[in-house]
Amino acid sequence: MNTTTLQWLLLGGFMILMVVLSPVARHWTTFYQAKTNAGKSPGQWLLISSLVISWIFAKSITNAANLGLTYGIVGGVAYAMYYFSFLYAGIIIYRLRTKGGYESIHHFLMSKFGRLAVVLFSVLIGFRLFNEVWSNTMVIGSYFGEIGSSPYYLAIIGFTGLTLFYSLRGGLKSSMMTDAVQMIFFGVLLVVILVMVLPDSNGMGSLLGSGEWSLAGGVDLLLVALIQVFSYPFHDPVMTDRGFLTDPKTTLKAFAIAVPFGFVAIVLFSLVGVYAAQQGMTGQAAVEVSKTLGVVAMLVINFIMITSAASTLDSAFASFSKLVNIDLGLFEMSINSGRLIMIVMAVVGTLPVFLNPTILSATTISGTMVIGLAPVFLFWSRPVPRATFAWVVVTGALFGMAYAAGIYPNELVFWNTNYGALLSANILGTVACFVVFVVSSFIHGRKV
């Protein structure tokens, strides 16, 4: 039996298991709020596992491995800094619920900033969810064939279709139930691959001591992540939707506990890239390592990617259906309309794979485009004019689009490193957003 056949059998077996575990939603609260048919909300550990595995995207562990290849352990730590988003978002959501009495992010925005803010915000998070589809399925495709080949595209289409199938059964409930199993799979498989890698490396000490703690050595990206922690989590409904599923205290604990789990998982997987660097490999670190360690290692890494990508993809489908039906109220709040929206999302979100975009841009560029959310949520309780939201968000988006389009001025780049321009854009953009927030408040006769 050849390797490709084994890969397809692995994918098929995994998806059959997910279908078996996915409950069929019989009420809209199950489909959109992950409640049981008896009306019970998700427990703390189910919430923790769902948060962690939903944020351990296939693209994120691919990026972690590639950063480990380029920068050593510094690269892994830099990327893992994004996982402090759990703690910050958990605290803000807790206060929104307990102090503000809000039932969702959209409820808060509508109450404080009006319909325009809700529409603008929905465009931002819709773009985020759209990115999650293609950026994760591209990773899966790369394990089945060369980019642009027929096996590559067939794997993407097959994986997306199978994930969509089990997601249609129970919506968010299906996503969270399967997340728990996917988290266990990921943890076990990560240990297995590290056990395979360590004997051929120069020892754990060399892996953990790799890299250089300097701006040029990856600290520039670490600083970008730290800046974006104050805005990045709020444009991800996969995270924020889970902040309103159970009681506030349980939710806050779950978000806090998720931080070390996510951080450690990403750092450990970056060691695959560090190992690849020690072996003189180039290209996609995880793919190259899987090729050199034999069929078993290749299947293990393949399974890790399938597990992490499926957990993100089903969550993206669930969040997008909630966004359209509940948050925006564009269609009737029914299970069938939610399923139809998932199908549309799957089709539209797959189209970019035929344009071969880069997966790291799905994180860094979209993160820069939403830096304007930082003052909005940091000062969520302060009285400000409704127009303030649009002003600060547009300001941040302009910096993000300038960077993405390659027209960010060289004169405003302060460091000549790989992520120097990105760091400069994030620093100046964030400062500009806070200035606009304050000035907008004063212009309208109110102090922040």
Legacy VTK file of the C-alpha trace (Angstrom):
# vtk DataFile Version 3.0
C-alpha trace
ASCII
DATASET POLYDATA
POINTS 448 float
0.000 0.000 0.000
1.554 3.315 -1.093
1.871 6.453 1.030
-0.860 8.398 -0.742
-3.371 5.619 -0.121
-2.423 5.560 3.569
-2.926 9.326 3.758
-6.401 9.104 2.278
-7.326 6.218 4.563
-6.116 8.271 7.524
-8.171 11.265 6.435
-11.230 9.119 5.765
-11.002 7.278 9.088
-10.591 10.536 10.989
-13.624 12.084 9.320
-15.776 9.017 9.975
-14.899 9.336 13.661
-15.810 13.048 13.627
-19.184 12.258 12.044
-19.868 9.636 14.710
-18.985 12.114 17.485
-20.972 14.992 15.997
-24.442 15.331 17.528
-27.368 16.259 15.328
-28.739 19.648 16.380
-32.467 19.624 17.049
-32.722 23.177 18.369
-31.084 26.464 17.341
-29.436 26.816 20.776
-27.505 23.607 20.073
-26.457 24.732 16.609
-25.436 28.287 17.565
-24.671 28.132 21.316
-23.382 24.549 21.752
-26.001 23.693 24.353
-27.182 20.141 24.854
-30.705 19.175 23.882
-31.515 19.568 27.588
-30.262 23.165 27.504
-26.973 22.640 29.406
-24.028 24.893 28.542
-20.502 23.545 27.811
-18.331 22.750 30.855
-14.991 24.366 31.687
-12.686 21.683 30.305
-14.684 21.312 27.109
-14.378 25.066 26.695
-10.615 24.977 27.380
-9.957 22.189 24.886
-12.103 23.921 22.284
-10.305 27.238 22.742
-6.836 25.715 22.525
-7.305 23.348 19.592
-9.371 25.880 17.633
-6.425 28.268 17.844
-3.793 25.656 17.046
-4.474 26.046 13.355
-2.757 23.947 10.726
-1.318 27.210 9.428
-0.180 28.268 12.911
1.815 25.109 13.603
3.179 25.262 10.056
4.249 28.847 10.705
5.689 27.838 14.098
7.797 25.107 12.502
8.964 27.434 9.727
9.866 30.141 12.246
11.756 27.534 14.265
13.646 26.651 11.088
14.541 30.304 10.475
15.024 31.707 13.984
15.393 28.714 16.298
13.390 28.623 19.526
13.076 32.420 19.339
10.780 32.016 16.338
8.558 29.558 18.178
8.298 31.776 21.251
7.582 34.811 19.061
4.631 33.091 17.416
3.428 31.609 20.705
3.072 35.140 22.148
-0.215 35.413 20.269
-1.672 32.932 22.763
-1.651 35.575 25.494
-4.663 36.833 23.566
-6.688 34.290 25.547
-5.956 36.000 28.852
-6.530 39.549 27.647
-9.711 38.666 25.755
-10.980 36.643 28.714
-10.587 39.600 31.073
-12.276 42.058 28.703
-15.144 39.676 27.917
-15.623 38.985 31.635
-15.972 42.724 32.277
-18.248 43.209 29.277
-20.568 40.568 30.683
-20.424 41.358 34.413
-20.039 45.145 34.350
-21.718 45.966 31.063
-24.364 43.267 30.913
-23.613 42.535 27.266
-24.508 39.181 25.729
-22.093 39.295 22.785
-19.483 41.487 21.132
-22.101 42.607 18.623
-24.480 43.503 21.463
-21.771 45.750 22.939
-20.984 47.414 19.615
-24.620 48.015 18.738
-25.366 49.510 22.166
-22.343 51.804 22.217
-21.518 52.588 18.591
-24.607 51.746 16.528
-25.397 49.781 13.397
-22.540 51.166 11.284
-20.008 49.857 13.801
-21.655 46.429 13.755
-21.501 46.270 9.961
-17.880 47.450 9.839
-16.846 45.006 12.547
-18.684 42.170 10.812
-16.758 42.844 7.616
-13.499 42.557 9.564
-14.348 39.265 11.235
-15.935 37.931 8.047
-12.595 38.539 6.330
-10.857 36.744 9.185
-13.092 33.676 8.872
-12.691 33.710 5.111
-8.895 33.605 5.618
-9.175 30.667 8.008
-10.694 28.439 5.342
-8.110 28.748 2.577
-5.057 29.232 4.808
-5.676 25.977 6.684
-6.795 23.821 3.789
-3.728 24.848 1.799
-1.585 23.255 4.503
-3.472 19.979 4.167
-3.115 20.033 0.397
0.661 20.438 0.646
0.937 17.015 2.321
-0.870 15.263 -0.528
0.925 16.828 -3.469
2.985 19.706 -4.833
1.280 23.101 -4.765
-0.770 23.455 -7.926
-0.922 19.717 -8.650
-4.113 17.706 -9.007
-3.569 15.710 -5.757
-3.023 19.022 -3.938
-6.337 20.475 -5.085
-8.185 17.182 -4.658
-7.016 16.932 -1.031
-8.155 20.490 -0.312
-11.579 19.941 -1.822
-11.988 16.544 -0.150
-10.868 17.766 3.273
-13.097 20.849 3.121
-16.109 18.822 2.008
-15.696 16.183 4.711
-15.233 18.787 7.460
-18.274 20.647 6.188
-20.309 17.439 6.280
-19.865 16.784 9.990
-20.146 20.498 10.783
-23.573 20.621 9.181
-24.872 18.079 11.678
-24.593 20.064 14.871
-23.047 23.473 14.162
-21.118 24.843 17.143
-22.013 21.797 19.244
-20.394 19.522 16.661
-17.364 21.779 16.623
-16.870 21.717 20.384
-17.543 18.011 20.848
-15.032 17.088 18.164
-12.566 19.674 19.519
-12.174 17.671 22.724
-11.137 14.554 20.794
-8.985 16.558 18.396
-7.148 18.089 21.364
-6.310 14.631 22.710
-5.130 13.496 19.284
-2.956 16.574 18.890
-1.328 16.177 22.312
-0.520 12.497 21.831
0.756 12.953 18.282
2.910 15.932 19.262
4.643 13.794 21.892
5.107 11.006 19.343
6.753 13.274 16.770
9.034 14.861 19.373
10.125 11.404 20.514
11.021 10.660 16.888
12.906 13.918 16.434
14.910 14.116 19.674
17.181 11.067 19.175
18.444 12.506 15.859
18.870 16.054 17.188
21.730 17.503 19.203
19.667 17.150 22.368
16.835 19.081 23.967
19.331 21.626 25.293
20.489 22.524 21.801
16.900 22.808 20.598
15.808 25.066 23.451
18.994 27.125 23.281
18.838 27.723 19.539
18.460 31.116 17.950
19.510 34.618 18.892
17.450 36.913 21.118
17.751 40.014 18.975
15.472 42.007 16.700
17.070 40.420 13.652
16.777 37.003 15.311
12.978 37.061 15.526
12.319 39.374 18.465
10.839 41.853 15.974
8.016 39.379 15.301
7.651 38.733 19.038
7.068 42.455 19.596
4.514 42.515 16.773
2.624 39.706 18.498
2.699 41.533 21.845
1.274 44.670 20.251
-1.454 42.757 18.424
-2.540 40.879 21.560
-4.572 43.966 22.504
-6.598 43.891 19.299
-6.077 40.572 17.492
-8.406 38.358 19.593
-11.458 40.571 19.077
-11.577 40.072 15.332
-11.669 36.305 15.801
-15.228 35.123 16.519
-13.941 31.567 16.952
-12.486 32.828 20.240
-14.983 35.502 21.250
-18.073 33.384 20.542
-16.809 30.949 23.157
-16.610 33.785 25.657
-20.390 33.933 25.966
-21.366 30.267 26.137
-21.251 29.617 29.872
-21.170 31.658 33.103
-18.597 34.503 33.301
-16.369 33.011 36.032
-16.091 29.624 34.338
-15.351 31.386 31.065
-12.597 33.556 32.556
-10.924 30.528 34.155
-11.083 28.632 30.878
-9.509 31.493 28.937
-6.719 31.861 31.515
-5.939 28.131 31.626
-5.871 27.984 27.813
-2.861 30.345 27.700
-0.124 27.928 28.907
-1.603 25.035 26.926
-1.559 26.963 23.669
1.799 28.623 24.327
3.606 25.375 25.161
2.035 23.486 22.257
3.238 26.041 19.721
6.744 26.269 21.189
7.081 22.492 21.233
5.994 22.155 17.622
8.468 24.852 16.612
11.161 22.388 17.727
10.355 20.415 14.587
11.612 23.433 12.650
14.674 23.800 14.890
15.486 20.151 14.210
15.045 20.770 10.475
17.573 23.608 10.678
20.069 21.357 12.461
19.711 18.851 9.652
20.278 21.509 6.983
16.757 21.299 5.572
15.053 24.079 3.622
11.479 24.772 2.532
8.404 23.874 4.591
9.954 22.552 7.809
7.220 20.116 8.872
6.867 18.706 5.353
10.614 18.175 4.955
10.964 16.544 8.387
8.077 14.205 7.623
9.820 13.109 4.429
13.132 12.300 6.120
11.852 10.405 9.177
9.929 7.804 7.224
6.326 6.869 6.509
5.228 6.655 10.149
6.510 10.152 10.959
4.961 11.511 7.777
1.590 10.048 8.716
1.870 11.382 12.277
2.612 14.930 11.105
-0.083 14.586 8.460
-2.556 13.569 11.171
-1.496 16.493 13.371
-2.247 18.872 10.506
-5.587 17.223 9.738
-6.589 17.414 13.392
-5.656 21.066 13.836
-7.065 22.184 10.489
-10.382 20.406 11.048
-10.812 21.989 14.475
-10.307 25.454 13.011
-12.365 24.873 9.902
-15.455 23.549 11.697
-15.249 26.470 14.138
-15.012 28.946 11.264
-18.112 27.446 9.664
-20.036 27.640 12.956
-18.948 31.212 13.679
-19.802 32.444 10.192
-23.308 30.988 10.353
-23.808 32.676 13.740
-22.444 35.961 12.394
-24.897 36.048 9.518
-27.993 34.662 11.247
-27.755 35.888 14.840
-25.298 38.780 15.033
-26.449 40.447 11.824
-29.904 38.867 11.662
-29.830 38.674 7.859
-31.825 35.451 7.701
-34.151 33.525 9.961
-32.538 32.041 13.054
-32.942 28.430 12.007
-30.704 25.400 11.685
-31.346 25.028 7.955
-30.362 28.600 7.132
-27.234 28.152 9.246
-26.318 25.059 7.265
-26.834 26.872 3.965
-24.510 29.671 5.096
-21.848 27.092 6.024
-21.998 25.659 2.511
-21.583 29.099 0.946
-18.632 29.820 3.248
-16.945 26.541 2.304
-17.197 27.282 -1.411
-16.168 30.951 -1.294
-13.414 30.322 1.254
-11.834 27.663 -0.963
-11.480 29.865 -4.054
-8.232 31.625 -2.945
-6.301 28.327 -2.875
-6.179 28.532 -6.655
-4.298 31.860 -6.354
-1.528 30.433 -4.123
-1.453 33.102 -1.372
1.046 32.832 1.507
-0.315 31.440 4.788
1.690 33.640 7.153
0.008 36.724 5.674
-3.322 35.439 6.947
-2.097 36.148 10.484
0.300 39.080 10.311
-1.541 41.238 7.774
-5.054 40.704 9.108
-3.668 41.332 12.606
-2.281 44.693 11.500
-5.535 45.679 9.804
-7.468 45.428 13.080
-5.113 47.262 15.450
-7.809 49.930 15.710
-9.797 47.579 17.938
-7.255 48.017 20.755
-8.547 51.341 22.176
-12.175 50.322 21.563
-11.965 47.353 23.911
-9.357 48.698 26.323
-11.584 51.718 27.004
-14.859 49.857 26.451
-16.613 51.472 29.429
-15.631 55.073 28.649
-18.274 57.355 27.081
-17.251 58.219 23.522
-19.107 59.373 20.382
-20.468 56.648 18.141
-18.326 57.804 15.235
-15.184 56.984 17.225
-15.345 53.297 16.352
-15.304 53.942 12.615
-12.480 56.486 12.886
-10.102 54.251 14.848
-10.873 51.065 12.927
-10.400 52.764 9.558
-7.134 54.278 10.814
-5.802 50.849 11.745
-7.044 49.318 8.496
-5.204 51.962 6.460
-1.906 51.030 8.115
-2.611 47.340 7.512
-3.543 47.860 3.867
-0.513 50.084 3.266
1.761 47.351 4.595
-0.032 44.599 2.677
0.110 46.575 -0.576
3.818 47.307 -0.134
3.295 51.069 -0.062
4.153 51.642 3.587
6.802 54.439 3.516
10.400 53.302 3.907
11.049 56.491 5.861
8.794 55.135 8.602
10.613 51.799 8.874
12.856 51.974 11.939
14.594 48.594 11.817
16.235 46.801 8.909
15.107 43.309 9.890
12.736 40.781 8.331
9.786 42.048 10.349
11.122 45.564 10.903
8.599 47.136 8.547
5.755 45.145 10.101
6.826 46.154 13.607
7.138 49.796 12.584
3.696 49.785 10.985
2.165 48.202 14.080
3.799 50.644 16.492
2.918 53.769 14.523
-0.508 52.404 13.594
-1.385 51.570 17.188
-0.229 54.988 18.417
-2.242 56.640 15.655
-5.359 54.668 16.620
-5.105 55.730 20.270
-4.527 59.360 19.227
-7.560 59.262 16.934
-9.605 57.708 19.747
-8.686 60.515 22.153
-8.981 63.329 19.608
-12.346 62.073 18.410
-13.586 62.145 21.980
-12.391 65.733 22.569
-13.757 66.989 19.261
-17.194 65.771 20.281
-16.867 67.475 23.663
-16.163 64.420 25.783
-12.964 63.411 27.539
-11.694 59.813 27.490
LINES 1 449
448 0 1 2 3 4 5 6 7 8 9 10 11 12 13 14 15 16 17 18 19 20 21 22 23 24 25 26 27 28 29 30 31 32 33 34 35 36 37 38 39 40 41 42 43 44 45 46 47 48 49 50 51 52 53 54 55 56 57 58 59 60 61 62 63 64 65 66 67 68 69 70 71 72 73 74 75 76 77 78 79 80 81 82 83 84 85 86 87 88 89 90 91 92 93 94 95 96 97 98 99 100 101 102 103 104 105 106 107 108 109 110 111 112 113 114 115 116 117 118 119 120 121 122 123 124 125 126 127 128 129 130 131 132 133 134 135 136 137 138 139 140 141 142 143 144 145 146 147 148 149 150 151 152 153 154 155 156 157 158 159 160 161 162 163 164 165 166 167 168 169 170 171 172 173 174 175 176 177 178 179 180 181 182 183 184 185 186 187 188 189 190 191 192 193 194 195 196 197 198 199 200 201 202 203 204 205 206 207 208 209 210 211 212 213 214 215 216 217 218 219 220 221 222 223 224 225 226 227 228 229 230 231 232 233 234 235 236 237 238 239 240 241 242 243 244 245 246 247 248 249 250 251 252 253 254 255 256 257 258 259 260 261 262 263 264 265 266 267 268 269 270 271 272 273 274 275 276 277 278 279 280 281 282 283 284 285 286 287 288 289 290 291 292 293 294 295 296 297 298 299 300 301 302 303 304 305 306 307 308 309 310 311 312 313 314 315 316 317 318 319 320 321 322 323 324 325 326 327 328 329 330 331 332 333 334 335 336 337 338 339 340 341 342 343 344 345 346 347 348 349 350 351 352 353 354 355 356 357 358 359 360 361 362 363 364 365 366 367 368 369 370 371 372 373 374 375 376 377 378 379 380 381 382 383 384 385 386 387 388 389 390 391 392 393 394 395 396 397 398 399 400 401 402 403 404 405 406 407 408 409 410 411 412 413 414 415 416 417 418 419 420 421 422 423 424 425 426 427 428 429 430 431 432 433 434 435 436 437 438 439 440 441 442 443 444 445 446 447
